[in-house]
Amino acid sequence: MVRNQLVSQIDQAVESLTDELTEFACTIFGIPTQNPPGNNYRQCAEAIGAMMQKIGMDVEYVEVPQERLSELAPRGEGLPRISVVGYLGDKAQRPNIHFTGHYDVVPEGTGWTTDPYGCEIRDGNIYARGSADQKSGIVSEVIAAYALQKAGLKLKGTLIASATPDEETGGQAGVGYMVEQGYFTRESTDYCVITECLDVDKVCIGHRGTLWFEIDITGRQSHGSMPSEGVNALEFAQRLMQAIDEDIRPLIAEPTPLPVQPPACRQTTLTPTILQAGEKINTVPGSCRIGYDWRLIPELSVEWAKEQITAVCEKVKASMPGSDYTIHYLGEDNPTLVPKDTDLVNTFLANGKTYLGREMEFSVSPGMDDQKYVVQKGKLDHCIVYGPGRLTLAHKSDEYASIEEMKMAAKIMALSAVDLLGLAE
Ligand SMILES: [Zn+2]
């Protein structure tokens, strides 16, 4: 088939599905899937599954067994954790490309000028919590499959589209569980695209890492008039903050040359977020808690960061006889970075340019997403993040998704599936 013909066939197929895209988007945007705790998951997964079935995909549901809910979704109040997977083509056929997005959303918060689940459409944008982050990506992946069907383009391999829960609370019961069950692994999957909100014109190749830690400091309580009788835990915290500034900050001052978005996030950030100590003005506190949110550029590792923090704690402890500390790591995820020059990346760059009429850019996510499970646990390097939602709208009030951008992403996804899998004769 002539290239131009293929490009315009997909373009027209997606355009002809505009009404159905909008209706499907409003259906799933309108289901309040706030996480925590994980509301209406079954309803949302089934609405997505029903659309997949309508297109002619084989649908399966993957549910976390009851007895593992407290382990994988500790804040989930025992509510079900359910993923939906649709296959366009035979399940076992290779090669395959698996598009996946999370359907859970963060609570709506305050400051909305519209109903957060009302799906009001203004200037071609649909307003809803979770529209950008990232139900829009689910819409695009499903419409991409629909457009291929509609255009009569039969793939040589299989297009898989899925929607998972719990990304907003770490993804253990969503993509994490799926990887454990053999989905998204190097053995089962050839190409994976996480349809997170990293912008319609960017191919995202990784994300920063995270280390959340609290340090419980113990000293010895004493009368405020006789501080020499005590060991001031608050003073330990003060010395620790100073040691972090003097010993660690110079090591993390260099920004990454990688295209982390927004550009202000190209730096490693090490932010004090918790400080608790003291009960009475004339008592030297015998205990103190201090916490930091550390975001690591892809050049750094969690292991390295832990060594640094232990070293400064030891240094301060040595300077204050009678003091002690315990570090609690509340969250730790290494950064993820996949190679830039692969057929998956290059196909999306080329097809983005085809439909957008301009060069695509690379990006690296400032936060974390489910790519970490696929790359780090599933050992699949052929995994990018690409979806239509706008990164800067994530978690804000008056969040929206553009209908045009959802269509654009669907076209780029559909053409890329054809290029990567080939067309059946
Ligand atoms: Zn997201």
Residues whose N, C-alpha, C, O or C-beta is under 5 A from the ligand:
A	BS01	ZN	D133 Q134 E196
